[in-house]
């Protein structure tokens, strides 16, 4: 069964994990590679679902813009804010609410 797992995972990834963890067997390295791959796949699916939900809602989202807005607030107000998902996407409206961020 462990051999089947190693066959379904990229051999180069298993070899790299095995090299980084000298105490790990090939089967253990394959299990780690499968877990990491599943985690990355889940993150990609979650991001795609969030983008689809934002597109379906017809509104804009903060995806990719929250850092620039946060930096702008930090530069002008000399404090760090975290832009929340429910913050208005219109920069003027969001700027008026930075005291609550």
Backbone as XML, in Angstrom:
<?xml version="1.0"?>
<chain id="A" units="angstrom">
  <residue number="1" name="UNK">
    <atom name="N" x="0.818" y="-1.192" z="0.000"/>
    <atom name="CA" x="0.000" y="0.000" z="0.000"/>
    <atom name="C" x="0.862" y="1.256" z="0.000"/>
  </residue>
  <residue number="2" name="UNK">
    <atom name="N" x="1.929" y="1.268" z="0.780"/>
    <atom name="CA" x="2.813" y="2.428" z="0.830"/>
    <atom name="C" x="3.492" y="2.640" z="-0.519"/>
  </residue>
  <residue number="3" name="UNK">
    <atom name="N" x="3.748" y="1.556" z="-1.227"/>
    <atom name="CA" x="4.359" y="1.681" z="-2.540"/>
    <atom name="C" x="3.405" y="2.366" z="-3.503"/>
  </residue>
  <residue number="4" name="UNK">
    <atom name="N" x="2.098" y="2.080" z="-3.378"/>
    <atom name="CA" x="1.110" y="2.750" z="-4.215"/>
    <atom name="C" x="1.116" y="4.252" z="-3.955"/>
  </residue>
  <residue number="5" name="UNK">
    <atom name="N" x="1.251" y="4.641" z="-2.697"/>
    <atom name="CA" x="1.290" y="6.056" z="-2.348"/>
    <atom name="C" x="2.508" y="6.711" z="-2.981"/>
  </residue>
  <residue number="6" name="UNK">
    <atom name="N" x="3.653" y="6.069" z="-2.902"/>
    <atom name="CA" x="4.875" y="6.633" z="-3.469"/>
    <atom name="C" x="4.768" y="6.746" z="-4.983"/>
  </residue>
  <residue number="7" name="UNK">
    <atom name="N" x="4.028" y="5.836" z="-5.622"/>
    <atom name="CA" x="3.880" y="5.882" z="-7.067"/>
    <atom name="C" x="2.996" y="7.035" z="-7.518"/>
  </residue>
  <residue number="8" name="UNK">
    <atom name="N" x="2.049" y="7.457" z="-6.676"/>
    <atom name="CA" x="1.131" y="8.515" z="-7.070"/>
    <atom name="C" x="1.674" y="9.905" z="-6.777"/>
  </residue>
  <residue number="9" name="UNK">
    <atom name="N" x="2.761" y="9.998" z="-6.041"/>
    <atom name="CA" x="3.350" y="11.282" z="-5.681"/>
    <atom name="C" x="4.566" y="11.520" z="-6.562"/>
  </residue>
  <residue number="10" name="UNK">
    <atom name="N" x="4.849" y="12.776" z="-6.851"/>
    <atom name="CA" x="6.003" y="13.137" z="-7.659"/>
    <atom name="C" x="7.271" y="12.593" z="-7.001"/>
  </residue>
  <residue number="11" name="UNK">
    <atom name="N" x="8.018" y="11.812" z="-7.724"/>
    <atom name="CA" x="9.223" y="11.179" z="-7.187"/>
    <atom name="C" x="10.278" y="12.182" z="-6.755"/>
  </residue>
  <residue number="12" name="UNK">
    <atom name="N" x="10.390" y="13.294" z="-7.458"/>
    <atom name="CA" x="11.377" y="14.314" z="-7.104"/>
    <atom name="C" x="11.034" y="14.949" z="-5.758"/>
  </residue>
  <residue number="13" name="UNK">
    <atom name="N" x="9.738" y="15.153" z="-5.516"/>
    <atom name="CA" x="9.317" y="15.727" z="-4.243"/>
    <atom name="C" x="9.606" y="14.772" z="-3.096"/>
  </residue>
  <residue number="14" name="UNK">
    <atom name="N" x="9.334" y="13.510" z="-3.296"/>
    <atom name="CA" x="9.620" y="12.508" z="-2.268"/>
    <atom name="C" x="11.115" y="12.454" z="-1.995"/>
  </residue>
  <residue number="15" name="UNK">
    <atom name="N" x="11.924" y="12.501" z="-3.046"/>
    <atom name="CA" x="13.374" y="12.462" z="-2.876"/>
    <atom name="C" x="13.874" y="13.686" z="-2.120"/>
  </residue>
  <residue number="16" name="UNK">
    <atom name="N" x="13.309" y="14.857" z="-2.418"/>
    <atom name="CA" x="13.705" y="16.085" z="-1.721"/>
    <atom name="C" x="13.331" y="16.022" z="-0.247"/>
  </residue>
  <residue number="17" name="UNK">
    <atom name="N" x="12.123" y="15.549" z="0.042"/>
    <atom name="CA" x="11.709" y="15.423" z="1.445"/>
    <atom name="C" x="12.584" y="14.402" z="2.161"/>
  </residue>
  <residue number="18" name="UNK">
    <atom name="N" x="12.880" y="13.300" z="1.508"/>
    <atom name="CA" x="13.734" y="12.286" z="2.117"/>
    <atom name="C" x="15.135" y="12.834" z="2.385"/>
  </residue>
  <residue number="19" name="UNK">
    <atom name="N" x="15.630" y="13.703" z="1.501"/>
    <atom name="CA" x="16.950" y="14.306" z="1.697"/>
    <atom name="C" x="16.938" y="15.291" z="2.855"/>
  </residue>
  <residue number="20" name="UNK">
    <atom name="N" x="15.836" y="16.016" z="3.013"/>
    <atom name="CA" x="15.726" y="16.995" z="4.094"/>
    <atom name="C" x="15.502" y="16.321" z="5.450"/>
  </residue>
  <residue number="21" name="UNK">
    <atom name="N" x="14.885" y="15.159" z="5.445"/>
    <atom name="CA" x="14.622" y="14.413" z="6.678"/>
    <atom name="C" x="15.324" y="13.062" z="6.600"/>
  </residue>
  <residue number="22" name="UNK">
    <atom name="N" x="16.593" y="13.008" z="6.974"/>
    <atom name="CA" x="17.345" y="11.768" z="6.789"/>
    <atom name="C" x="16.803" y="10.588" z="7.594"/>
  </residue>
  <residue number="23" name="UNK">
    <atom name="N" x="16.057" y="10.866" z="8.662"/>
    <atom name="CA" x="15.506" y="9.769" z="9.472"/>
    <atom name="C" x="14.215" y="9.209" z="8.883"/>
  </residue>
  <residue number="24" name="UNK">
    <atom name="N" x="13.654" y="9.886" z="7.889"/>
    <atom name="CA" x="12.386" y="9.454" z="7.301"/>
    <atom name="C" x="12.629" y="8.386" z="6.240"/>
  </residue>
  <residue number="25" name="UNK">
    <atom name="N" x="11.752" y="7.389" z="6.255"/>
    <atom name="CA" x="11.827" y="6.372" z="5.210"/>
    <atom name="C" x="11.166" y="6.926" z="3.948"/>
  </residue>
  <residue number="26" name="UNK">
    <atom name="N" x="11.286" y="6.190" z="2.857"/>
    <atom name="CA" x="10.652" y="6.616" z="1.612"/>
    <atom name="C" x="9.147" y="6.690" z="1.773"/>
  </residue>
  <residue number="27" name="UNK">
    <atom name="N" x="8.572" y="5.745" z="2.499"/>
    <atom name="CA" x="7.126" y="5.753" z="2.732"/>
    <atom name="C" x="6.712" y="6.965" z="3.558"/>
  </residue>
  <residue number="28" name="UNK">
    <atom name="N" x="7.510" y="7.313" z="4.568"/>
    <atom name="CA" x="7.195" y="8.488" z="5.379"/>
    <atom name="C" x="7.319" y="9.765" z="4.556"/>
  </residue>
  <residue number="29" name="UNK">
    <atom name="N" x="8.340" y="9.832" z="3.724"/>
    <atom name="CA" x="8.507" y="11.002" z="2.865"/>
    <atom name="C" x="7.343" y="11.123" z="1.885"/>
  </residue>
  <residue number="30" name="UNK">
    <atom name="N" x="6.874" y="9.997" z="1.365"/>
    <atom name="CA" x="5.723" y="10.014" z="0.461"/>
    <atom name="C" x="4.474" y="10.492" z="1.192"/>
  </residue>
  <residue number="31" name="UNK">
    <atom name="N" x="4.293" y="10.063" z="2.431"/>
    <atom name="CA" x="3.131" y="10.492" z="3.218"/>
    <atom name="C" x="3.182" y="11.999" z="3.477"/>
  </residue>
  <residue number="32" name="UNK">
    <atom name="N" x="4.362" y="12.512" z="3.760"/>
    <atom name="CA" x="4.515" y="13.957" z="3.961"/>
    <atom name="C" x="4.207" y="14.699" z="2.672"/>
  </residue>
  <residue number="33" name="UNK">
    <atom name="N" x="4.698" y="14.198" z="1.556"/>
    <atom name="CA" x="4.446" y="14.840" z="0.265"/>
    <atom name="C" x="2.956" y="14.847" z="-0.059"/>
  </residue>
  <residue number="34" name="UNK">
    <atom name="N" x="2.261" y="13.766" z="0.247"/>
    <atom name="CA" x="0.819" y="13.702" z="0.009"/>
    <atom name="C" x="0.092" y="14.719" z="0.884"/>
  </residue>
  <residue number="35" name="UNK">
    <atom name="N" x="0.480" y="14.826" z="2.151"/>
    <atom name="CA" x="-0.155" y="15.778" z="3.067"/>
    <atom name="C" x="0.080" y="17.218" z="2.611"/>
  </residue>
  <residue number="36" name="UNK">
    <atom name="N" x="1.299" y="17.535" z="2.209"/>
    <atom name="CA" x="1.604" y="18.891" z="1.736"/>
    <atom name="C" x="0.829" y="19.185" z="0.447"/>
  </residue>
  <residue number="37" name="UNK">
    <atom name="N" x="0.795" y="18.221" z="-0.445"/>
    <atom name="CA" x="0.051" y="18.404" z="-1.688"/>
    <atom name="C" x="-1.435" y="18.616" z="-1.446"/>
  </residue>
  <residue number="38" name="UNK">
    <atom name="N" x="-2.006" y="17.855" z="-0.507"/>
    <atom name="CA" x="-3.422" y="18.022" z="-0.178"/>
    <atom name="C" x="-3.686" y="19.395" z="0.428"/>
  </residue>
  <residue number="39" name="UNK">
    <atom name="N" x="-2.776" y="19.849" z="1.266"/>
    <atom name="CA" x="-2.928" y="21.176" z="1.869"/>
    <atom name="C" x="-2.896" y="22.264" z="0.803"/>
  </residue>
  <residue number="40" name="UNK">
    <atom name="N" x="-1.946" y="22.193" z="-0.112"/>
    <atom name="CA" x="-1.847" y="23.195" z="-1.171"/>
    <atom name="C" x="-3.068" y="23.159" z="-2.093"/>
  </residue>
  <residue number="41" name="UNK">
    <atom name="N" x="-3.558" y="21.972" z="-2.381"/>
    <atom name="CA" x="-4.753" y="21.838" z="-3.209"/>
    <atom name="C" x="-5.957" y="22.458" z="-2.518"/>
  </residue>
  <residue number="42" name="UNK">
    <atom name="N" x="-6.096" y="22.215" z="-1.208"/>
    <atom name="CA" x="-7.197" y="22.806" z="-0.449"/>
    <atom name="C" x="-7.132" y="24.325" z="-0.466"/>
  </residue>
  <residue number="43" name="UNK">
    <atom name="N" x="-5.927" y="24.882" z="-0.333"/>
    <atom name="CA" x="-5.783" y="26.343" z="-0.363"/>
    <atom name="C" x="-6.169" y="26.911" z="-1.718"/>
  </residue>
  <residue number="44" name="UNK">
    <atom name="N" x="-5.763" y="26.227" z="-2.803"/>
    <atom name="CA" x="-6.118" y="26.681" z="-4.143"/>
    <atom name="C" x="-7.627" y="26.645" z="-4.346"/>
  </residue>
  <residue number="45" name="UNK">
    <atom name="N" x="-8.261" y="25.573" z="-3.882"/>
    <atom name="CA" x="-9.711" y="25.456" z="-4.023"/>
    <atom name="C" x="-10.432" y="26.525" z="-3.211"/>
  </residue>
  <residue number="46" name="UNK">
    <atom name="N" x="-9.947" y="26.809" z="-2.009"/>
    <atom name="CA" x="-10.569" y="27.838" z="-1.173"/>
    <atom name="C" x="-10.435" y="29.209" z="-1.818"/>
  </residue>
  <residue number="47" name="UNK">
    <atom name="N" x="-9.274" y="29.500" z="-2.384"/>
    <atom name="CA" x="-9.075" y="30.781" z="-3.048"/>
    <atom name="C" x="-9.971" y="30.896" z="-4.283"/>
  </residue>
  <residue number="48" name="UNK">
    <atom name="N" x="-10.103" y="29.819" z="-5.031"/>
    <atom name="CA" x="-10.963" y="29.838" z="-6.213"/>
    <atom name="C" x="-12.424" y="30.007" z="-5.815"/>
  </residue>
  <residue number="49" name="UNK">
    <atom name="N" x="-12.836" y="29.358" z="-4.726"/>
    <atom name="CA" x="-14.211" y="29.498" z="-4.249"/>
    <atom name="C" x="-14.481" y="30.915" z="-3.771"/>
  </residue>
  <residue number="50" name="UNK">
    <atom name="N" x="-13.523" y="31.524" z="-3.086"/>
    <atom name="CA" x="-13.685" y="32.905" z="-2.620"/>
    <atom name="C" x="-13.773" y="33.863" z="-3.797"/>
  </residue>
  <residue number="51" name="UNK">
    <atom name="N" x="-12.960" y="33.650" z="-4.809"/>
    <atom name="CA" x="-13.008" y="34.504" z="-5.995"/>
    <atom name="C" x="-14.326" y="34.330" z="-6.738"/>
  </residue>
  <residue number="52" name="UNK">
    <atom name="N" x="-14.804" y="33.094" z="-6.817"/>
    <atom name="CA" x="-16.080" y="32.842" z="-7.485"/>
    <atom name="C" x="-17.232" y="33.471" z="-6.705"/>
  </residue>
  <residue number="53" name="UNK">
    <atom name="N" x="-17.171" y="33.399" z="-5.380"/>
    <atom name="CA" x="-18.220" y="34.006" z="-4.561"/>
    <atom name="C" x="-18.224" y="35.518" z="-4.711"/>
  </residue>
  <residue number="54" name="UNK">
    <atom name="N" x="-17.055" y="36.123" z="-4.768"/>
    <atom name="CA" x="-16.970" y="37.575" z="-4.945"/>
    <atom name="C" x="-17.476" y="37.979" z="-6.327"/>
  </residue>
  <residue number="55" name="UNK">
    <atom name="N" x="-17.152" y="37.186" z="-7.332"/>
    <atom name="CA" x="-17.624" y="37.484" z="-8.674"/>
    <atom name="C" x="-19.137" y="37.294" z="-8.778"/>
  </residue>
  <residue number="56" name="UNK">
    <atom name="N" x="-19.655" y="36.278" z="-8.095"/>
    <atom name="CA" x="-21.092" y="36.024" z="-8.117"/>
    <atom name="C" x="-21.850" y="37.125" z="-7.384"/>
  </residue>
  <residue number="57" name="UNK">
    <atom name="N" x="-21.238" y="37.678" z="-6.349"/>
    <atom name="CA" x="-21.884" y="38.750" z="-5.602"/>
    <atom name="C" x="-21.926" y="40.032" z="-6.423"/>
  </residue>
  <residue number="58" name="UNK">
    <atom name="N" x="-21.107" y="40.108" z="-7.447"/>
    <atom name="CA" x="-21.115" y="41.265" z="-8.317"/>
    <atom name="C" x="-20.326" y="42.439" z="-7.772"/>
  </residue>
  <residue number="59" name="UNK">
    <atom name="N" x="-19.786" y="42.301" z="-6.588"/>
    <atom name="CA" x="-19.030" y="43.396" z="-5.998"/>
    <atom name="C" x="-17.544" y="43.151" z="-6.067"/>
  </residue>
  <residue number="60" name="UNK">
    <atom name="N" x="-16.824" y="44.180" z="-5.723"/>
    <atom name="CA" x="-15.377" y="44.056" z="-5.680"/>
    <atom name="C" x="-14.973" y="43.388" z="-4.380"/>
  </residue>
  <residue number="61" name="UNK">
    <atom name="N" x="-13.739" y="42.944" z="-4.330"/>
    <atom name="CA" x="-13.196" y="42.378" z="-3.098"/>
    <atom name="C" x="-11.849" y="43.033" z="-2.821"/>
  </residue>
  <residue number="62" name="UNK">
    <atom name="N" x="-11.343" y="42.786" z="-1.652"/>
    <atom name="CA" x="-10.058" y="43.354" z="-1.257"/>
    <atom name="C" x="-8.891" y="42.500" z="-1.731"/>
  </residue>
  <residue number="63" name="UNK">
    <atom name="N" x="-9.147" y="41.412" z="-2.436"/>
    <atom name="CA" x="-8.078" y="40.518" z="-2.869"/>
    <atom name="C" x="-7.007" y="41.267" z="-3.646"/>
  </residue>
  <residue number="64" name="UNK">
    <atom name="N" x="-5.806" y="41.281" z="-3.101"/>
    <atom name="CA" x="-4.669" y="41.917" z="-3.741"/>
    <atom name="C" x="-4.549" y="43.406" z="-3.480"/>
  </residue>
  <residue number="65" name="UNK">
    <atom name="N" x="-5.567" y="44.006" z="-2.881"/>
    <atom name="CA" x="-5.528" y="45.448" z="-2.650"/>
    <atom name="C" x="-5.395" y="45.819" z="-1.182"/>
  </residue>
  <residue number="66" name="UNK">
    <atom name="N" x="-5.620" y="44.835" z="-0.291"/>
    <atom name="CA" x="-5.620" y="45.155" z="1.132"/>
    <atom name="C" x="-4.254" y="45.619" z="1.627"/>
  </residue>
  <residue number="67" name="UNK">
    <atom name="N" x="-3.190" y="45.074" z="1.046"/>
    <atom name="CA" x="-1.847" y="45.451" z="1.512"/>
    <atom name="C" x="-1.498" y="46.884" z="1.121"/>
  </residue>
  <residue number="68" name="UNK">
    <atom name="N" x="-1.860" y="47.279" z="-0.088"/>
    <atom name="CA" x="-1.551" y="48.646" z="-0.504"/>
    <atom name="C" x="-2.368" y="49.649" z="0.307"/>
  </residue>
  <residue number="69" name="UNK">
    <atom name="N" x="-3.617" y="49.313" z="0.608"/>
    <atom name="CA" x="-4.438" y="50.213" z="1.421"/>
    <atom name="C" x="-3.875" y="50.311" z="2.838"/>
  </residue>
  <residue number="70" name="UNK">
    <atom name="N" x="-3.472" y="49.173" z="3.396"/>
    <atom name="CA" x="-2.896" y="49.156" z="4.738"/>
    <atom name="C" x="-1.609" y="49.973" z="4.793"/>
  </residue>
  <residue number="71" name="UNK">
    <atom name="N" x="-0.770" y="49.843" z="3.765"/>
    <atom name="CA" x="0.469" y="50.621" z="3.701"/>
    <atom name="C" x="0.187" y="52.114" z="3.574"/>
  </residue>
  <residue number="72" name="UNK">
    <atom name="N" x="-0.844" y="52.465" z="2.820"/>
    <atom name="CA" x="-1.203" y="53.863" z="2.667"/>
    <atom name="C" x="-1.658" y="54.452" z="4.003"/>
  </residue>
  <residue number="73" name="UNK">
    <atom name="N" x="-2.447" y="53.690" z="4.757"/>
    <atom name="CA" x="-2.894" y="54.150" z="6.079"/>
    <atom name="C" x="-1.699" y="54.270" z="7.008"/>
  </residue>
  <residue number="74" name="UNK">
    <atom name="N" x="-0.795" y="53.292" z="6.947"/>
    <atom name="CA" x="0.395" y="53.337" z="7.794"/>
    <atom name="C" x="1.259" y="54.552" z="7.472"/>
  </residue>
  <residue number="75" name="UNK">
    <atom name="N" x="1.360" y="54.892" z="6.196"/>
    <atom name="CA" x="2.163" y="56.038" z="5.796"/>
    <atom name="C" x="1.554" y="57.368" z="6.189"/>
  </residue>
  <residue number="76" name="UNK">
    <atom name="N" x="0.231" y="57.444" z="6.176"/>
    <atom name="CA" x="-0.413" y="58.721" z="6.486"/>
    <atom name="C" x="-0.777" y="58.874" z="7.953"/>
  </residue>
  <residue number="77" name="UNK">
    <atom name="N" x="-1.144" y="57.773" z="8.605"/>
    <atom name="CA" x="-1.595" y="57.855" z="9.997"/>
    <atom name="C" x="-0.572" y="57.307" z="10.992"/>
  </residue>
  <residue number="78" name="UNK">
    <atom name="N" x="0.538" y="56.789" z="10.485"/>
    <atom name="CA" x="1.623" y="56.245" z="11.314"/>
    <atom name="C" x="1.131" y="55.129" z="12.247"/>
  </residue>
  <residue number="79" name="UNK">
    <atom name="N" x="0.215" y="54.309" z="11.730"/>
    <atom name="CA" x="-0.254" y="53.148" z="12.483"/>
    <atom name="C" x="-0.655" y="52.063" z="11.496"/>
  </residue>
  <residue number="80" name="UNK">
    <atom name="N" x="-0.610" y="50.834" z="11.963"/>
    <atom name="CA" x="-0.905" y="49.686" z="11.106"/>
    <atom name="C" x="-2.373" y="49.300" z="11.278"/>
  </residue>
  <residue number="81" name="UNK">
    <atom name="N" x="-3.047" y="49.047" z="10.172"/>
    <atom name="CA" x="-4.420" y="48.560" z="10.215"/>
    <atom name="C" x="-4.513" y="47.265" z="9.432"/>
  </residue>
  <residue number="82" name="UNK">
    <atom name="N" x="-5.470" y="46.453" z="9.819"/>
    <atom name="CA" x="-5.740" y="45.209" z="9.109"/>
    <atom name="C" x="-7.075" y="45.378" z="8.400"/>
  </residue>
  <residue number="83" name="UNK">
    <atom name="N" x="-7.072" y="45.265" z="7.088"/>
    <atom name="CA" x="-8.291" y="45.425" z="6.309"/>
    <atom name="C" x="-9.082" y="44.130" z="6.399"/>
  </residue>
  <residue number="84" name="UNK">
    <atom name="N" x="-10.281" y="44.222" z="6.908"/>
    <atom name="CA" x="-11.126" y="43.040" z="7.071"/>
    <atom name="C" x="-11.930" y="42.788" z="5.806"/>
  </residue>
  <residue number="85" name="UNK">
    <atom name="N" x="-12.387" y="41.559" z="5.650"/>
    <atom name="CA" x="-13.163" y="41.174" z="4.471"/>
    <atom name="C" x="-14.437" y="42.010" z="4.340"/>
  </residue>
  <residue number="86" name="UNK">
    <atom name="N" x="-15.057" y="42.347" z="5.459"/>
    <atom name="CA" x="-16.330" y="43.073" z="5.406"/>
    <atom name="C" x="-16.164" y="44.587" z="5.255"/>
  </residue>
  <residue number="87" name="UNK">
    <atom name="N" x="-14.924" y="45.055" z="5.178"/>
    <atom name="CA" x="-14.682" y="46.488" z="4.981"/>
    <atom name="C" x="-15.179" y="46.899" z="3.599"/>
  </residue>
  <residue number="88" name="UNK">
    <atom name="N" x="-15.695" y="48.117" z="3.478"/>
    <atom name="CA" x="-16.159" y="48.557" z="2.156"/>
    <atom name="C" x="-15.001" y="48.583" z="1.152"/>
  </residue>
  <residue number="89" name="UNK">
    <atom name="N" x="-15.286" y="48.175" z="-0.062"/>
    <atom name="CA" x="-14.226" y="48.105" z="-1.070"/>
    <atom name="C" x="-13.953" y="49.464" z="-1.703"/>
  </residue>
  <residue number="90" name="UNK">
    <atom name="N" x="-14.836" y="50.406" z="-1.525"/>
    <atom name="CA" x="-14.605" y="51.760" z="-2.012"/>
    <atom name="C" x="-13.543" y="52.413" z="-1.125"/>
  </residue>
  <residue number="91" name="UNK">
    <atom name="N" x="-12.412" y="52.843" z="-1.670"/>
    <atom name="CA" x="-11.328" y="53.381" z="-0.843"/>
    <atom name="C" x="-11.737" y="54.589" z="0.008"/>
  </residue>
  <residue number="92" name="UNK">
    <atom name="N" x="-12.620" y="55.436" z="-0.518"/>
    <atom name="CA" x="-13.037" y="56.607" z="0.265"/>
    <atom name="C" x="-13.855" y="56.182" z="1.478"/>
  </residue>
  <residue number="93" name="UNK">
    <atom name="N" x="-14.751" y="55.235" z="1.298"/>
    <atom name="CA" x="-15.553" y="54.750" z="2.423"/>
    <atom name="C" x="-14.672" y="54.030" z="3.441"/>
  </residue>
  <residue number="94" name="UNK">
    <atom name="N" x="-13.739" y="53.225" z="2.941"/>
    <atom name="CA" x="-12.847" y="52.491" z="3.832"/>
    <atom name="C" x="-11.948" y="53.459" z="4.609"/>
  </residue>
  <residue number="95" name="UNK">
    <atom name="N" x="-11.497" y="54.525" z="3.962"/>
    <atom name="CA" x="-10.633" y="55.499" z="4.624"/>
    <atom name="C" x="-11.351" y="56.166" z="5.786"/>
  </residue>
  <residue number="96" name="UNK">
    <atom name="N" x="-12.642" y="56.346" z="5.652"/>
    <atom name="CA" x="-13.425" y="56.947" z="6.728"/>
    <atom name="C" x="-13.632" y="56.021" z="7.902"/>
  </residue>
  <residue number="97" name="UNK">
    <atom name="N" x="-13.321" y="54.763" z="7.732"/>
    <atom name="CA" x="-13.528" y="53.772" z="8.795"/>
    <atom name="C" x="-12.221" y="53.216" z="9.358"/>
  </residue>
  <residue number="98" name="UNK">
    <atom name="N" x="-11.099" y="53.827" z="9.049"/>
    <atom name="CA" x="-9.819" y="53.285" z="9.520"/>
    <atom name="C" x="-9.708" y="53.318" z="11.034"/>
  </residue>
  <residue number="99" name="UNK">
    <atom name="N" x="-10.469" y="54.167" z="11.696"/>
    <atom name="CA" x="-10.428" y="54.187" z="13.161"/>
    <atom name="C" x="-11.026" y="52.919" z="13.739"/>
  </residue>
  <residue number="100" name="UNK">
    <atom name="N" x="-11.822" y="52.191" z="12.965"/>
    <atom name="CA" x="-12.425" y="50.942" z="13.423"/>
    <atom name="C" x="-11.683" y="49.711" z="12.919"/>
  </residue>
  <residue number="101" name="UNK">
    <atom name="N" x="-10.614" y="49.899" z="12.174"/>
    <atom name="CA" x="-9.855" y="48.749" z="11.647"/>
    <atom name="C" x="-8.725" y="48.414" z="12.580"/>
  </residue>
</chain>
